[in-house]
Amino acid sequence: MKVLSAAQSRELEEKAVSSGISYLELMENAGAAAVRFLMKKYSIKGTKVVILCGKGNNGGDGFVIARRLAQQEARVAVVLVEGPPKTEIAAKMYEKLSDTFLRIVHYEREESTVSALLYSADLIIDAVYGIGFHGRIAESLDSLFAHVQKAYAPVIAIDIPSGVQCDTGAVLGTCIHAQHTVTFSTMKPAHLLPSSKEYCGNITVSPIGISSEIIESQKNCLYVPNTEYVKGLFHPRKPDSNKGDYGRLLCICGSYGMAGAAVLSIRSALRCGAGLVYAALPESIYPIAAVSAPEAVYLPLKENTVLEDTDTEKLRKTISQASAILLGCGLGTSPFAEELLKLCFSEATAPIILDADGINLLCRNIHVLQETKASVVLTPHPGEMARLTQKSIPEIQADRIHTAQEFAVSHGVTVVLKGCGTIIAAKDGTTFLNTTGNPGMAKGGSGDVLAGMIASLAAQGYAPTDAAAAAVYLHGYAGDLCVKGMSQMAMLPSDLIERLPEAFLAAEIS
């Protein structure tokens, strides 16, 4: 599913106009689509409807809705929130209201009347600000928005709730909290981002006459992975295949006291189909790992401050044969671990997936990204992303999409910015926003499971960004399956691995 930013939505409309439809027709179609939604959901005849209209084109949509609802014998009151319309097409739609029996009220002059209308309304339509809104609403509107929230009537937002920023989902001040949002042609980032989706309520995407060909032609969009995406990505295994056909993954993970991180990543990698999984880890945790994941092939390493020559040669050979490398889960940040990082980046040509301590090591060796021949996938949580970018965590969280995109493009890597609504950004700017998963996954070890999944798919030959997007989707899907039988409180990261077979079966890729 494609998700368009504010600028991309405007570009989409420009393309539609170039193909022969006018802006007036698009606005008329948008208002008509919203009315169809309302008539399907509510009884309209005799219903008291208050429509809050801004001075821009979102208000113009509101005027179309007002006229069409009045024609359906609704009792309509239009509130001009910031005075008469300022755009040409909104002004034309406003002029058409003169032929319709409805009430027009100016909020600036009749605030008490507006509040009374809101408290007696059966439906409230929010058409104040659209996708072009930035910043916070004017303080003069705080009391209006407060009245809307206190009113008993359901609130339906047109395109996006007023007060929400389209591209970042930021809500800096008072905001309309809608039960339903009717948006047009495609979803927008704010409909999906954790900071804003709660304000949108249930979302309906309505066509307004822009052809699917024009929508599909939009480039550099935000994508939402789903089962159809996963089905299209994976291919069935050939009957005469063998383990060598499904990749050789090298996991360089674990340290004394952090055997669990290594085990979780190894087990998830095995569960996601890699033909051979090699695990290079300290001798001290080898017995634990070998019992927990007997299917892997182990390369126990001597635990010194530097790599011994015999271990270096053993690793060089395995790196040269690997089809993907995972480094970092529970590895620590010792000089020994740093040497492992440098060895991988200097020797590898297969994709490298860096997680946890691998990312922390990278922060002080960022130059290796420019020197390696390998494709690189980074899986930071917000704290690790803050260290990579030298920004604060609030700055990262305020614009997760742009932060991930900017780092991915500037450093030529794939970034998996973890959290609610994980962002996957490729070096060419292609970006995914994941919608599976739940708060029960917010436990130590979940990231290790995800890292193993990404690495396993990359080892099997899937492009790094596709491997990351599919793994993130299935990881969240498995988490949602866990909730059904275990609860968010009780589920464990190891349970995710046990639910992966169900997740794969649900996507019909077994």
C-alpha positions in Angstrom: 0.0 0.0 0.0 1.3 3.4 -1.0 1.3 6.3 1.5 1.8 9.8 0.2 3.2 12.8 1.9 1.6 16.3 1.7 3.9 17.3 -1.2 3.3 14.0 -3.0 -0.4 14.4 -2.6 -0.3 17.8 -4.2 1.8 16.4 -7.0 -0.7 13.6 -7.5 -3.5 16.2 -7.9 -1.3 18.2 -10.4 -0.9 15.0 -12.5 -4.6 14.4 -12.3 -5.4 17.9 -13.5 -2.8 17.5 -16.3 -4.7 14.4 -17.4 -8.0 16.3 -17.8 -9.8 16.6 -14.5 -10.1 20.1 -12.9 -9.3 21.1 -9.3 -13.0 22.0 -8.9 -14.0 18.5 -9.9 -11.5 17.0 -7.5 -12.9 19.1 -4.7 -16.5 18.2 -5.6 -15.6 14.5 -5.8 -13.9 14.7 -2.4 -17.0 16.3 -0.8 -19.2 13.8 -2.5 -17.1 10.9 -1.3 -17.3 12.1 2.3 -21.1 12.4 2.0 -21.3 8.9 0.7 -19.4 7.7 3.8 -21.7 9.7 6.1 -24.9 8.4 4.5 -23.6 4.8 4.7 -22.9 5.2 8.4 -25.5 7.6 9.7 -29.2 8.5 9.1 -28.9 12.0 7.5 -32.4 13.3 7.1 -33.2 15.7 9.9 -29.8 15.2 11.5 -28.1 18.3 13.0 -24.7 18.6 11.4 -22.1 21.2 12.3 -19.3 21.6 9.7 -16.2 23.5 10.8 -14.6 25.0 7.7 -11.2 26.6 7.5 -10.1 29.3 5.0 -8.2 26.8 2.7 -9.1 24.0 0.5 -10.0 21.7 3.4 -12.7 24.2 4.1 -13.7 24.0 0.5 -14.3 20.3 0.9 -16.4 21.2 3.9 -18.6 23.5 1.8 -19.2 20.8 -0.7 -20.2 18.4 2.1 -22.5 21.1 3.6 -24.3 21.7 0.3 -24.8 18.0 -0.4 -26.0 17.2 3.1 -28.5 20.0 3.0 -29.8 18.5 -0.3 -30.3 15.3 1.7 -32.4 17.3 4.2 -29.9 17.4 7.0 -30.0 20.5 9.3 -26.6 21.9 8.4 -24.7 24.7 10.1 -21.4 25.9 8.5 -18.9 27.5 10.9 -16.4 29.8 9.3 -13.6 29.2 11.7 -11.1 31.8 10.4 -13.4 33.9 8.2 -14.3 33.5 4.5 -12.3 31.2 2.2 -9.0 32.5 0.8 -8.3 30.0 -2.0 -10.0 30.4 -5.4 -11.7 27.0 -5.6 -12.8 27.1 -2.0 -14.4 30.5 -2.6 -16.3 29.1 -5.6 -17.7 26.3 -3.5 -18.6 28.8 -0.8 -20.6 30.8 -3.3 -22.7 27.8 -4.2 -24.0 27.7 -0.6 -26.1 30.7 -1.3 -28.6 28.5 -3.2 -28.8 26.1 -0.3 -30.9 26.2 2.9 -28.3 26.1 5.7 -26.9 28.3 8.4 -23.6 30.1 8.2 -21.9 31.3 11.4 -18.7 33.2 11.9 -16.8 31.8 14.8 -14.9 35.1 15.5 -18.2 37.0 16.0 -20.4 34.3 17.4 -18.4 32.0 19.6 -21.2 31.4 22.1 -23.5 30.5 19.2 -21.0 28.0 17.8 -20.5 26.3 21.2 -24.3 25.9 21.5 -24.4 24.4 18.0 -21.7 22.0 18.8 -23.3 20.7 22.0 -26.6 20.2 20.3 -25.1 18.6 17.1 -25.7 15.0 16.0 -22.6 15.1 13.8 -19.5 17.3 13.7 -17.4 17.6 10.6 -13.8 18.8 10.9 -12.7 20.6 7.7 -10.5 23.3 9.3 -7.0 22.3 8.3 -5.8 19.8 5.8 -2.6 18.1 4.9 -0.7 21.4 4.5 -1.0 22.3 8.2 2.3 22.9 10.1 3.1 24.1 13.6 0.3 24.4 16.2 -3.2 25.9 15.9 -3.7 29.5 16.9 -4.5 30.0 20.6 -7.7 31.7 19.6 -9.0 28.3 18.4 -8.1 26.3 21.6 -11.5 26.9 23.1 -13.3 25.9 19.9 -11.4 22.6 19.7 -12.0 22.0 23.4 -15.8 22.4 22.8 -15.6 19.9 20.0 -14.0 17.4 22.3 -16.6 17.9 25.0 -19.5 17.7 22.6 -21.4 14.4 22.5 -21.6 14.1 18.7 -19.2 11.9 16.7 -16.5 13.8 15.0 -15.5 13.1 11.4 -12.3 14.6 10.1 -11.8 15.4 6.4 -8.5 14.2 5.1 -6.7 14.6 8.5 -7.7 15.8 12.0 -7.0 19.5 12.4 -3.8 20.1 14.5 -2.0 17.0 13.1 1.1 17.5 10.9 0.7 15.3 7.9 4.3 14.1 7.3 5.6 13.7 10.8 2.4 13.0 12.8 3.5 15.7 15.2 0.8 17.3 17.5 2.2 20.4 19.0 -0.9 21.9 20.6 -4.7 21.4 20.7 -5.9 18.9 18.2 -9.2 17.5 17.0 -9.7 13.9 18.1 -11.9 12.2 15.5 -13.8 9.0 15.6 -13.5 8.7 11.8 -11.3 10.2 9.2 -12.2 10.2 5.5 -9.1 10.7 3.4 -8.7 10.8 -0.4 -6.9 8.6 -2.9 -4.2 7.3 -0.5 -3.4 7.2 3.2 -1.0 9.8 4.6 1.9 9.2 7.1 -0.1 10.8 10.0 -2.8 8.2 9.6 -0.2 5.5 10.5 2.4 7.1 12.8 2.0 6.3 16.5 2.0 9.9 17.5 -1.0 10.8 15.5 -3.0 7.8 14.5 -5.0 7.8 17.7 -6.4 11.2 16.7 -7.6 9.8 13.3 -9.9 7.1 14.6 -11.1 4.7 11.9 -9.8 5.7 8.5 -11.6 5.4 5.2 -9.7 6.0 2.0 -12.1 7.2 -0.8 -11.3 7.6 -4.5 -12.0 11.0 -6.0 -11.5 10.3 -9.7 -7.7 10.0 -9.9 -6.8 6.9 -11.9 -4.9 4.0 -10.3 -2.3 4.4 -13.0 -1.5 8.0 -11.9 -1.4 6.9 -8.2 0.9 3.9 -9.1 3.2 6.3 -11.0 4.1 8.2 -7.9 7.7 7.6 -7.0 9.6 7.6 -3.6 6.5 7.0 -1.6 6.1 5.5 1.8 5.0 1.9 1.6 3.2 -0.3 4.2 4.2 -4.0 4.0 1.4 -6.5 4.3 0.7 -10.1 3.5 0.4 -9.4 -0.2 3.8 -7.8 -0.2 5.3 -10.8 1.6 3.6 -13.2 -0.8 4.9 -11.4 -3.8 8.4 -11.3 -2.4 9.0 -14.9 -1.4 9.2 -17.8 -3.8 8.6 -21.5 -3.3 11.4 -23.9 -2.7 12.4 -26.2 -5.6 11.9 -29.9 -5.0 15.5 -30.8 -5.9 17.1 -28.0 -3.7 19.6 -28.6 -0.9 20.8 -26.6 2.1 23.4 -24.9 0.0 20.7 -23.2 -2.0 19.4 -21.3 0.9 22.4 -19.4 2.1 25.2 -19.5 4.6 24.7 -17.0 7.4 27.5 -16.1 9.8 26.4 -14.8 13.2 29.1 -13.1 15.2 27.2 -12.6 18.4 27.3 -13.1 22.2 29.8 -12.5 25.0 30.2 -13.7 28.6 26.9 -12.9 30.3 25.1 -12.3 27.0 24.6 -15.8 25.7 20.8 -15.3 25.4 21.2 -12.6 22.8 23.3 -14.9 20.6 20.9 -17.8 21.1 17.8 -15.7 20.2 19.4 -14.4 17.0 20.7 -17.8 16.0 17.4 -19.6 16.6 15.3 -16.9 14.8 17.7 -17.1 11.8 17.3 -20.9 11.7 13.5 -20.6 11.9 13.4 -18.2 9.0 14.9 -20.7 6.5 18.7 -20.1 6.2 20.3 -23.3 4.8 23.4 -23.1 7.1 23.9 -20.9 10.1 27.4 -20.5 11.4 27.8 -19.0 14.9 31.2 -17.4 15.9 31.1 -16.8 19.6 33.3 -16.9 22.7 34.2 -20.3 24.0 32.7 -19.5 27.4 29.1 -19.5 26.0 29.5 -22.2 23.3 28.0 -25.0 25.5 24.9 -22.9 26.2 24.4 -21.9 22.6 25.0 -25.4 21.2 22.4 -26.9 23.5 19.9 -24.2 22.7 20.4 -24.2 19.0 21.9 -27.5 17.9 21.2 -26.9 14.2 23.9 -24.3 13.9 27.6 -24.8 13.1 29.8 -23.3 15.8 33.1 -21.5 15.6 34.2 -21.0 19.2 36.6 -18.1 19.6 39.3 -17.7 22.2 38.5 -14.8 24.5 41.5 -12.4 24.4 41.9 -8.7 24.0 42.7 -9.2 20.4 41.8 -11.9 17.9 44.3 -14.8 17.7 45.8 -15.5 14.3 44.1 -18.9 14.1 40.7 -17.4 14.8 41.3 -14.6 12.3 42.0 -17.1 9.6 39.0 -19.2 10.5 36.8 -16.1 10.4 38.2 -14.9 7.1 37.4 -18.2 5.5 33.9 -18.2 6.9 33.3 -14.6 5.9 34.4 -15.3 2.4 31.9 -18.2 2.1 29.0 -16.4 3.9 26.0 -15.0 1.9 25.2 -12.7 4.9 26.7 -11.7 8.2 25.0 -10.7 11.4 27.2 -8.9 13.9 26.4 -7.4 17.3 23.7 -9.2 19.3 25.2 -9.4 22.8 28.7 -8.9 21.4 29.8 -6.1 23.8 32.0 -3.2 22.8 35.4 -4.4 23.9 38.6 -4.0 21.8 38.1 -7.7 20.8 34.6 -6.9 19.5 35.8 -3.8 17.7 38.4 -6.0 15.9 35.6 -8.3 14.8 33.7 -5.4 13.3 36.7 -4.1 11.4 37.5 -7.6 10.1 34.0 -8.0 8.8 33.9 -4.6 7.1 37.2 -5.1 5.5 36.7 -8.7 4.3 33.0 -9.1 3.6 31.3 -8.7 0.2 28.0 -10.2 1.4 25.4 -8.1 3.2 26.2 -7.2 6.8 23.4 -6.7 9.4 24.5 -4.7 12.4 22.4 -4.8 15.6 22.9 -3.6 19.2 26.6 -3.5 20.1 27.4 -3.7 16.4 25.8 -0.3 16.0 27.5 1.0 19.2 30.9 -0.1 17.7 30.0 1.5 14.4 29.4 4.9 16.1 33.1 5.2 16.8 34.1 3.6 13.5 31.6 5.3 11.1 34.2 5.5 8.4 34.0 1.8 7.7 30.6 2.4 6.0 32.4 4.2 3.2 35.2 1.6 2.9 33.3 -1.7 2.8 32.2 -3.5 -0.4 29.2 -5.0 1.5 25.6 -3.8 1.6 24.8 -2.8 5.2 21.6 -3.0 7.2 21.5 -1.2 10.6 18.8 -2.0 13.1 18.9 0.8 15.7 16.4 1.6 18.4 15.9 5.4 19.0 18.8 5.6 21.5 21.2 4.0 19.1 19.9 6.2 16.3 20.6 9.2 18.5 24.2 8.1 18.9 24.6 7.5 15.2 23.2 10.9 14.3 24.4 12.9 17.3 20.8 14.0 17.9 18.6 13.7 20.9 16.0 10.9 21.3 13.1 13.5 21.2 14.5 14.8 17.9 14.7 11.3 16.5 11.1 10.5 17.6 9.7 13.8 16.3 10.4 12.9 12.7 11.3 9.2 12.5 10.6 8.9 8.8 12.9 11.7 7.7 15.6 10.7 10.2 15.8 7.2 8.9 15.7 8.3 5.3 18.4 11.0 5.7 20.9 8.6 7.3 20.1 5.8 4.9 20.7 7.9 1.8 23.7 9.9 3.1 25.5 6.7 4.3 24.4 4.3 1.6 22.8 1.8 4.0 19.4 0.4 4.9 18.1 1.7 8.3 15.6 -0.2 10.4 14.5 2.4 13.0 12.8 0.2 15.6 9.9 1.1 17.8 6.1 1.5 17.4 5.7 1.9 13.7 9.2 0.7 12.7 10.6 2.5 9.7 12.7 0.8 7.1 14.6 3.2 4.8 16.7 2.1 1.9 19.8 3.9 0.5 17.7 5.0 -2.6 15.1 6.7 -0.4 12.5 3.9 -0.6 10.8 3.7 2.8 8.4 1.3 4.6 6.3 1.9 7.7 5.4 -1.2 9.5 2.0 -1.6 11.2 2.2 -5.0 12.8 3.3 -5.7 16.4 2.3 -4.5 19.9 3.6 -3.2 23.2 4.1 -6.8 24.5 7.2 -7.0 22.3 8.9 -4.2 24.2 11.2 -6.6 26.1 14.9 -7.3 26.0 15.6 -9.9 23.3 12.9 -8.9 20.7 15.5 -7.0 18.7 17.8 -10.0 18.7 15.0 -12.1 17.2 14.4 -9.5 14.5 18.1 -9.2 13.7 18.3 -12.9 13.1 15.3 -12.9 10.9 16.6 -10.1 8.7 20.0 -11.8 8.4 18.4 -15.1 7.5 16.4 -13.7 4.7 19.4 -11.7 3.4 21.5 -14.8 3.5 18.9 -16.5 1.2 19.4 -13.9 -1.4 16.6 -11.4 -0.8 17.6 -7.8 -1.3 18.6 -6.2 2.1 15.7 -3.8 2.2 13.2 -6.4 1.1 14.6 -8.8 3.7 14.3 -6.1 6.4 10.8 -5.0 5.5 9.5 -8.6 5.3 11.2 -9.6 8.5 9.9 -6.6 10.4 6.4 -7.4 9.2 6.6 -11.1 10.1 8.2 -10.2 13.5 5.3 -8.0 14.4 2.8 -10.5 13.0 4.3 -13.2 15.3 4.0 -10.7 18.2 0.3 -10.2 17.4 -0.2 -14.0 17.4 1.5 -14.2 20.8 -0.9 -11.7 22.3 -3.9 -13.8 21.4 -2.8 -16.7 23.6 -0.4 -15.2 26.1 -1.2 -11.5 26.7 1.1 -8.6 26.2 2.4 -8.9 29.8 3.3 -12.6 29.7 4.7 -13.0 26.2 8.5 -13.4 25.8 10.8 -12.7 22.8 11.5 -16.5 22.6 7.8 -16.9 22.1 8.1 -14.9 18.9 10.3 -17.6 17.4 7.8 -20.3 18.2 5.0 -18.3 16.4 7.0 -17.7 13.3 5.7 -20.9 11.6 2.2 -19.5 12.0 3.2 -16.2 10.6 4.8 -17.8 7.6 1.8 -20.0 7.0 -0.6 -17.0 7.3 1.4 -15.3 4.5 1.2 -18.5 2.4 4.9 -18.7 1.9 5.6 -22.1 3.4 
